Amino acid sequence: MPAAPASICLLRLSALGDVTHVVPLVRTLRRAWPQARLVWLIGKAEHRLLAGLEGVEFVEYDKAGGLAGMRAARQALRERLGPAPRFDALLQMQVAARANLLSAFVPARRRIGYDRARSKDLHGLFVNERIPDRPGIHVLEAIGSFCEPLGLAQAEVRWDLPVPAEAREWARAQWPEDGTPTLLISPCSSHALRNWRAERYAAVADHALSRGWRVVLCGGRSELERRTADAILAAMRTPAPSSGVLDLVGKDTLKQLPALLERGQLLMTPDSGPMHIANAMGTKVLGLHAASNPARSGPYSDRRYCVDRYDDAARKFRGKPAAELKWGTKIEHEGVMDLVTVEDAVAAFERYRSDYPSQDHRRP
């Protein structure tokens, strides 16, 4: 075992899915060095999701705070350090310009960042070491490799997200434990061009209902998510409320979201934060991919039920197969998600039913 550092600062501000990918790295570091001080510089919403994660201290950074917010973050970090002048290591796990600039306010001896292939926005000016360059790996594995310059390897992926008992109680109260399998639909990504059409979600929801499943809509409090949920309900063959769809959009908190996703058998969603949170909670994911590559940013544990039209998108919008694109290329073009058909999603849903027949409450 390499010598234990006294302190490590982790910098990953956002987004919800990406900070979920950092949790196994925290587990790896804590397992190797239980006495080391881990301090995570994180965004406000992301902190609400992960608050209570044992073995790590959080320092919030408000993205609207500008330079004043960065100076406040530096002061909070110095208070965590106590008499020590700086952290033994900074793991700078975000390459956006704001995160790069913020990292300059972190006092650290070793400043570990991404390899050159994944660097952007002058990332290389803010680090003095880099993780190995391994194209073709999942985002979670890239984040996990930040422990390698420290002499460790992430041999195990473990989340155990901090979910309070009261959050699970709230989730249990939303629908009865009557043996009916549940399809959760979280229809919106923070990237609008990754989102699917409401009428297509409605068609898959109708199909699930016809198979005896319960359908639950979930999502945040934004106007887009509310409008999308209303459009899904309006497009269903059986109008709400008699359709039997449970509409929980805007009704949960970030602490309740993992507990809610844990209760479903299957989550249908584009590439989004809920996709990765559901995966971390052990729920299977019917991911809808065309704008992004599921091999890089799909549900880490199991992609058997994902729809993958990324290669079709590459050929249509970039004029070449996906294999010839730079790893990590996003194809966020207007209409790209139309490459994912209702038939694609229904086939993925039926693959799940075929693999888990004992979960079906009423098979046709």
Order of alpha helices (4+ residues) and beta strands (2+ residues): beta-alpha-beta-alpha-beta-alpha-beta-alpha-beta-beta-alpha-alpha-beta-alpha-beta-alpha-beta-alpha-beta-alpha-beta-alpha-beta-alpha-alpha
